[in-house]
Amino acid sequence: MADLSVNICGVQFKNPVLAASGTFGFGREYDTVYDISALGGISSKGLTLEERLGNPVPRIAEGRSVILNAVGLQNPGVEEFIRKDLEWLKSKRVVVIANVAGRTLEDYGAICKRLNGLVDMVELNISCPNVKSGGMAFGIQPQSVQCVTQEAKRNLPDTPLIVKLSPNVESIAVNARAAEAGGADCISLINTLTGMVIDIERRRPLIANNTGGVSGAGIKPIAVRMVYEASQAVHIPVIGMGGIQTAEDAIEFMIAGAAAVQVGTANFTDTMAMPKIIAGMNRWCDAHGIEKISSLTGTLTLNGK
């Protein structure tokens, strides 16, 4: 069997398959289906300083090969996570990544300070409204990407920082470099694209929030391209995500430049998606004579070169 372990920022993962934030809760429900210790890691549901109830319903809509969501970061708040879920997650022997969000720089700084040293890694969700800048998301402009990354990293002296990048930008490479310049130890991408689905009988959007984040198999080619471009632009590790359904999808991301992958929407349609992907990656490596899966990262050769 191939060695599926990967090391990212000094953190050892038993395999490169991680649960994407917002699609796996804190793992308890899935642990009733299979032992989640089989996973490489879990990125928690997005956490804020205080409890959030999220957006009005309906929050989910289907498109062809994609879903749209506008959950609105419903979560119990960081203190409840620490009290109720953190030690349980640690007991599962998976890498625990706390995904965090905020409305202001101060929010990001405070939640990172609270989590410093308590989790294995922090993943910065910078696609939330920045209320001090007219509602602009922190993740859109490279200057704001660098600024929020600096604030988070300043409050995480003992914990590696992953910055999760938005695809809704002019240049993913420029924003990746901005995160690196701000002190990110790693980047992850892509977060959801922005989309809309319309009920043509009512002539209204299906989601109460009108627009939502688009994820699922249909976005994979866009995500692979952006992972490649980002990995070429920075000198820090990249975690890839966006439409991964199979082991072959995950391997494609690694060849494009990802050191590990996150699986999200696939968990909704098949609760066993990640164990199947892990097993499939092992089979693929064995069939292709790959002894260590980390050797695949960044091995893409472009046509004409």
JOWOLIN-V511076 format. One record per pair of residues at least 12 apart in sequence whose ideal C-beta (glycine too) atoms are under 8 Angstrom apart, sorted by the first residue. I is the first residue (numbers start at 1). J is the second residue. D is the distance in Angstrom with one decimal. If there is no record, write none. Layout:
# JOWOLIN-V511076
I/J/D + I/J/D
This chain:
# JOWOLIN-V511076
1/282/5.7 + 1/286/6.7 + 2/281/7.8 + 2/282/5.7 + 2/285/3.5 + 2/286/6.0 + 2/290/5.6 + 2/291/6.0 + 2/292/6.7 + 2/293/5.8 + 3/291/6.4 + 3/292/4.5 + 3/293/6.8 + 3/294/7.9 + 4/16/6.7 + 4/40/8.0 + 4/278/7.1 + 4/281/6.4 + 4/282/6.3 + 4/285/7.6 + 4/293/5.0 + 5/293/8.0 + 5/294/7.6 + 6/40/7.4 + 6/259/5.7 + 6/260/5.5 + 6/293/7.0 + 6/294/4.9 + 7/294/7.6 + 8/160/7.7 + 8/186/6.0 + 8/237/4.9 + 8/239/7.3 + 8/259/5.3 + 8/260/6.1 + 9/121/7.1 + 9/160/3.9 + 9/185/4.5 + 9/186/5.5 + 9/237/6.5 + 10/160/6.9 + 11/95/5.9 + 11/120/5.4 + 11/121/6.0 + 11/160/6.2 + 12/95/7.8 + 13/40/4.0 + 13/41/5.7 + 13/95/5.4 + 13/260/6.3 + 14/40/5.6 + 14/94/7.9 + 15/39/7.4 + 15/40/4.3 + 15/278/5.4 + 15/281/7.4 + 15/293/7.7 + 16/40/5.6 + 16/250/7.3 + 16/254/6.9 + 16/258/7.9 + 16/259/7.0 + 16/260/3.8 + 16/261/5.9 + 16/281/7.7 + 16/293/6.4 + 16/294/7.7 + 17/39/6.1 + 17/40/5.1 + 17/250/6.6 + 17/260/7.5 + 17/261/6.2 + 17/263/6.3 + 17/274/5.4 + 17/277/5.5 + 17/278/5.1 + 17/281/7.3 + 18/39/6.7 + 18/40/5.2 + 18/41/4.2 + 18/42/6.7 + 18/43/6.1 + 18/95/7.4 + 18/97/7.2 + 18/239/7.1 + 18/260/5.9 + 18/261/6.9 + 18/262/4.7 + 18/263/7.3 + 19/36/7.8 + 19/39/6.1 + 19/41/7.3 + 19/42/4.5 + 19/43/6.2 + 19/262/6.9 + 19/263/6.6 + 19/264/7.7 + 19/267/7.1 + 19/274/6.6 + 20/43/5.9 + 20/241/5.5 + 20/262/3.8 + 20/263/6.0 + 20/264/3.4 + 21/43/4.1 + 21/44/6.3 + 21/45/6.3 + 21/46/5.7 + 21/97/7.8 + 21/99/3.7 + 21/123/6.5 + 21/125/7.0 + 21/164/7.7 + 21/262/7.7 + 21/264/7.8 + 22/45/5.8 + 22/46/6.0 + 22/69/7.7 + 22/71/6.9 + 22/99/7.5 + 22/264/7.0 + 23/263/7.8 + 23/264/3.9 + 23/265/6.4 + 23/267/5.2 + 23/268/6.8 + 24/42/6.1 + 24/43/7.7 + 24/45/7.5 + 24/264/7.9 + 24/267/6.2 + 25/45/5.5 + 26/42/7.7 + 26/44/5.8 + 26/45/6.2 + 26/81/7.1 + 26/85/4.3 + 26/88/7.8 + 26/89/6.4 + 27/42/5.3 + 27/89/6.2 + 27/92/6.8 + 27/94/7.9 + 28/85/7.6 + 28/88/7.3 + 30/267/7.3 + 30/271/6.5 + 31/92/7.1 + 33/271/4.8 + 33/272/7.0 + 34/271/7.8 + 34/272/6.4 + 34/275/5.6 + 35/92/7.9 + 36/92/5.5 + 36/94/6.4 + 37/92/4.8 + 37/93/4.9 + 37/94/6.0 + 38/274/7.7 + 38/275/5.5 + 38/278/6.5 + 39/94/5.3 + 39/274/5.8 + 39/278/7.6 + 40/94/7.0 + 40/95/6.4 + 40/260/6.5 + 40/278/8.0 + 41/94/5.3 + 41/95/3.3 + 41/96/7.1 + 41/97/5.8 + 41/120/7.4 + 41/121/8.0 + 41/260/7.8 + 42/89/6.5 + 42/94/5.5 + 42/95/7.4 + 42/96/6.4 + 42/97/6.6 + 43/97/4.3 + 43/98/8.0 + 43/99/5.0 + 43/123/5.3 + 43/262/6.3 + 44/81/6.8 + 44/85/7.6 + 44/89/7.7 + 44/96/7.4 + 44/97/6.7 + 44/98/5.3 + 44/99/5.2 + 45/75/5.3 + 45/99/6.9 + 46/73/4.8 + 46/75/6.0 + 46/99/4.9 + 46/100/7.1 + 46/101/4.8 + 46/125/5.3 + 47/75/5.5 + 47/77/7.1 + 47/78/4.9 + 47/81/5.6 + 47/98/6.0 + 47/99/6.4 + 47/100/5.2 + 47/101/7.0 + 47/111/6.7 + 48/73/6.1 + 48/75/6.1 + 48/77/6.3 + 48/78/7.0 + 48/100/7.5 + 48/101/5.5 + 48/102/6.4 + 48/107/7.2 + 48/111/7.0 + 49/77/6.6 + 49/78/6.0 + 49/102/7.0 + 49/107/5.7 + 49/110/5.9 + 49/111/5.3 + 49/114/8.0 + 50/77/5.0 + 51/75/7.0 + 51/76/5.4 + 51/77/4.1 + 51/80/6.9 + 52/72/7.0 + 52/73/5.3 + 52/74/5.7 + 52/75/5.7 + 52/77/7.5 + 53/72/7.8 + 53/74/6.0 + 54/71/5.2 + 54/72/3.7 + 54/73/6.4 + 54/74/3.0 + 55/70/5.1 + 55/71/6.4 + 55/72/3.3 + 55/74/7.9 + 55/208/6.4 + 55/209/4.9 + 56/208/4.2 + 56/209/7.2 + 57/208/6.1 + 58/206/6.6 + 58/207/6.0 + 58/208/5.7 + 59/71/5.1 + 59/72/7.2 + 59/207/6.5 + 59/208/6.9 + 59/209/7.3 + 59/212/7.6 + 60/207/7.5 + 60/212/7.9 + 61/197/4.5 + 61/206/3.9 + 61/207/5.2 + 61/212/6.6 + 62/197/7.4 + 63/195/7.2 + 63/197/5.5 + 63/214/7.2 + 63/216/7.9 + 63/218/7.3 + 64/218/6.7 + 65/216/5.8 + 65/217/4.7 + 65/218/3.6 + 66/195/7.5 + 66/214/5.2 + 66/215/6.5 + 66/216/3.9 + 66/217/7.2 + 66/218/4.2 + 66/219/6.4 + 66/265/7.9 + 67/214/7.6 + 67/215/6.1 + 67/216/5.2 + 67/265/5.9 + 67/268/7.2 + 68/195/5.5 + 68/196/7.5 + 68/197/5.7 + 68/206/7.7 + 68/207/6.0 + 68/211/7.8 + 68/212/3.6 + 68/213/6.6 + 68/214/5.5 + 69/192/7.4 + 69/207/7.9 + 69/212/5.2 + 69/213/5.4 + 69/215/7.2 + 70/207/5.0 + 70/208/7.3 + 70/209/3.6 + 70/211/7.0 + 70/212/4.0 + 70/213/7.0 + 72/209/7.2 + 73/101/5.6 + 73/125/8.0 + 73/128/6.9 + 78/98/7.9 + 78/100/7.5 + 78/111/5.5 + 78/114/5.7 + 78/115/6.8 + 79/114/7.8 + 81/98/7.4 + 82/114/7.7 + 82/115/7.9 + 82/118/6.6 + 86/118/6.5 + 86/119/7.1 + 95/120/4.7 + 95/121/6.8 + 96/119/4.9 + 96/120/5.0 + 96/121/7.7 + 97/119/6.7 + 97/120/6.4 + 97/121/4.6 + 97/122/7.1 + 97/123/5.1 + 97/162/6.9 + 98/115/5.1 + 98/118/7.8 + 98/119/4.4 + 98/121/7.6 + 98/122/5.2 + 98/123/7.0 + 99/122/7.9 + 99/123/4.5 + 99/125/5.5 + 99/164/7.4 + 100/112/6.5 + 100/115/6.9 + 100/122/5.9 + 100/123/7.1 + 100/124/6.2 + 100/125/6.5 + 100/152/7.9 + 101/125/4.2 + 101/128/4.6 + 102/128/6.5 + 103/128/6.5 + 103/129/6.4 + 103/130/7.0 + 103/131/4.9 + 104/130/7.1 + 104/131/6.5 + 104/132/5.6 + 105/132/7.6 + 105/147/6.9 + 105/148/6.1 + 105/151/4.9 + 108/124/7.0 + 108/138/8.0 + 108/148/5.6 + 108/151/5.5 + 108/152/5.2 + 109/151/4.7 + 109/152/6.8 + 109/154/7.0 + 109/155/4.9 + 110/155/7.6 + 112/124/8.0 + 112/151/7.8 + 112/152/4.7 + 112/155/4.0 + 112/156/5.0 + 112/159/8.0 + 112/161/7.8 + 113/155/4.0 + 113/156/7.8 + 115/156/7.7 + 115/159/6.9 + 116/155/6.3 + 116/156/5.1 + 116/157/6.6 + 116/158/5.4 + 116/159/5.2 + 117/158/4.4 + 117/159/6.1 + 118/159/7.9 + 119/159/6.5 + 120/159/7.5 + 120/160/7.7 + 121/159/6.4 + 121/160/4.8 + 121/161/7.4 + 121/162/5.8 + 121/186/7.6 + 122/152/7.1 + 122/156/5.9 + 122/159/5.5 + 122/160/7.5 + 122/161/5.5 + 122/162/6.8 + 123/162/4.3 + 123/163/7.7 + 123/164/5.4 + 123/188/6.2 + 124/148/7.0 + 124/149/6.8 + 124/152/5.3 + 124/161/6.5 + 124/162/6.7 + 124/163/4.8 + 124/164/6.1 + 124/184/7.8 + 125/164/5.4 + 125/191/7.3 + 126/138/4.1 + 126/139/3.7 + 126/144/7.8 + 126/145/6.4 + 126/148/5.5 + 126/149/7.9 + 126/163/6.6 + 126/164/6.7 + 126/165/7.6 + 126/166/6.9 + 127/139/4.8 + 127/164/7.5 + 127/166/4.6 + 127/168/7.7 + 127/191/5.1 + 127/192/7.7 + 130/144/6.8 + 137/166/6.5 + 137/168/7.9 + 139/164/7.9 + 139/165/6.3 + 139/166/3.8 + 139/168/7.9 + 139/169/7.3 + 139/175/7.2 + 139/191/7.3 + 140/166/6.5 + 140/168/6.8 + 140/169/5.9 + 142/174/5.1 + 142/175/5.2 + 142/177/7.5 + 142/178/3.7 + 143/178/7.2 + 145/163/7.2 + 145/165/7.6 + 145/175/5.1 + 145/178/4.2 + 145/179/5.5 + 145/182/6.7 + 146/178/4.3 + 146/179/7.1 + 146/181/5.3 + 146/182/4.0 + 147/182/7.0 + 148/182/7.4 + 149/161/7.2 + 149/163/5.4 + 149/178/7.5 + 149/179/5.2 + 149/181/7.9 + 149/182/2.9 + 149/183/5.8 + 149/184/5.2 + 150/182/4.5 + 150/183/5.8 + 153/182/6.7 + 153/183/3.6 + 153/184/7.1 + 154/183/7.8 + 160/185/4.2 + 160/186/6.5 + 161/183/6.9 + 161/184/5.5 + 161/185/5.1 + 161/186/7.3 + 162/184/7.0 + 162/185/7.0 + 162/186/4.5 + 162/187/6.7 + 162/188/5.2 + 162/239/6.6 + 163/179/4.1 + 163/182/7.5 + 163/184/4.2 + 163/186/7.6 + 163/187/5.2 + 163/188/7.3 + 164/187/7.5 + 164/188/4.6 + 164/189/6.8 + 164/191/5.5 + 165/179/6.7 + 165/187/5.8 + 165/188/7.1 + 165/189/4.2 + 165/190/6.7 + 165/191/6.6 + 165/230/7.0 + 166/190/7.5 + 166/191/5.0 + 167/189/6.9 + 167/190/4.1 + 167/191/6.5 + 167/192/7.7 + 167/193/5.5 + 167/222/6.7 + 167/223/7.4 + 167/226/5.9 + 167/242/7.9 + 168/193/6.4 + 168/194/5.4 + 172/189/6.8 + 172/190/7.7 + 172/226/4.6 + 172/229/5.4 + 172/230/5.4 + 172/233/8.0 + 173/229/4.9 + 173/230/6.2 + 173/232/7.1 + 173/233/3.8 + 174/233/7.7 + 176/189/7.7 + 176/229/7.8 + 176/230/4.0 + 176/233/4.8 + 176/234/5.0 + 177/233/5.3 + 177/234/6.1 + 179/234/7.7 + 180/234/4.6 + 180/235/6.9 + 180/236/5.5 + 184/236/6.3 + 185/236/6.2 + 185/237/7.8 + 186/236/5.6 + 186/237/4.6 + 186/238/7.2 + 186/239/6.4 + 186/259/7.9 + 187/230/6.2 + 187/234/6.6 + 187/236/6.5 + 187/237/7.8 + 187/238/5.6 + 187/239/7.3 + 188/238/7.3 + 188/239/4.0 + 188/240/7.6 + 188/241/6.6 + 188/262/6.6 + 189/223/7.3 + 189/226/5.8 + 189/227/6.2 + 189/230/5.9 + 189/238/7.2 + 189/239/7.7 + 189/240/6.9 + 189/241/7.1 + 189/242/7.6 + 190/219/7.4 + 190/222/7.1 + 190/223/4.7 + 190/226/5.3 + 190/227/7.5 + 190/241/6.7 + 190/242/4.7 + 191/213/7.2 + 192/212/7.8 + 192/213/2.8 + 192/214/5.5 + 192/215/5.0 + 192/219/7.9 + 193/213/7.0 + 193/214/4.3 + 193/215/7.9 + 193/219/6.0 + 193/222/7.1 + 194/211/5.6 + 194/212/7.7 + 194/213/6.8 + 194/214/7.0 + 195/211/6.6 + 195/212/6.4 + 195/213/7.6 + 195/214/3.9 + 196/210/6.7 + 196/211/5.1 + 196/212/7.4 + 197/212/7.9 + 215/242/7.2 + 215/243/7.3 + 215/264/5.9 + 215/265/4.6 + 216/243/6.0 + 216/265/4.4 + 217/243/4.7 + 217/245/5.3 + 217/265/7.6 + 217/266/7.9 + 218/243/6.5 + 219/242/5.1 + 219/243/4.8 + 220/242/5.9 + 220/243/3.0 + 220/244/7.0 + 220/245/7.9 + 220/249/6.3 + 221/243/7.9 + 222/242/6.9 + 223/240/6.8 + 223/241/6.7 + 223/242/2.5 + 223/243/5.8 + 223/253/7.6 + 224/240/7.5 + 224/242/7.5 + 224/252/6.0 + 224/253/6.2 + 224/256/5.2 + 225/256/8.0 + 226/242/7.8 + 227/240/4.1 + 227/242/7.8 + 227/253/5.8 + 227/256/4.9 + 227/257/5.6 + 227/258/5.4 + 228/256/4.3 + 228/257/5.5 + 228/300/6.5 + 230/257/7.3 + 231/256/6.9 + 231/257/2.7 + 231/258/7.1 + 231/298/6.1 + 232/257/7.0 + 237/259/4.3 + 237/260/7.9 + 238/257/5.4 + 238/258/5.3 + 238/259/6.2 + 239/258/6.1 + 239/259/6.5 + 239/260/4.9 + 239/261/6.8 + 239/262/6.1 + 240/253/3.7 + 240/254/7.4 + 240/256/6.8 + 240/257/7.4 + 240/258/3.3 + 240/260/7.6 + 240/261/5.2 + 240/262/7.5 + 241/253/7.7 + 241/261/6.1 + 241/262/3.8 + 241/263/7.2 + 241/264/6.4 + 243/265/7.5 + 244/261/5.8 + 244/262/7.7 + 244/263/5.1 + 244/264/7.8 + 244/266/6.3 + 244/277/7.2 + 245/266/4.9 + 245/273/7.1 + 246/276/7.9 + 246/277/6.5 + 246/280/6.4 + 247/276/7.5 + 247/277/5.0 + 247/278/7.8 + 247/279/7.5 + 247/280/2.7 + 247/281/4.5 + 247/283/7.3 + 247/284/5.6 + 248/280/7.3 + 248/284/6.9 + 249/277/7.9 + 250/263/7.6 + 250/277/5.5 + 250/281/6.0 + 251/281/6.4 + 251/284/6.0 + 251/296/6.5 + 254/293/7.1 + 254/296/4.5 + 254/297/5.2 + 255/296/5.6 + 255/297/7.7 + 255/298/7.6 + 255/299/5.3 + 255/300/5.1 + 256/298/7.8 + 256/300/5.5 + 257/297/6.5 + 257/298/4.7 + 257/300/7.1 + 258/297/6.6 + 259/294/7.1 + 259/297/5.3 + 263/277/6.3 + 281/293/6.5
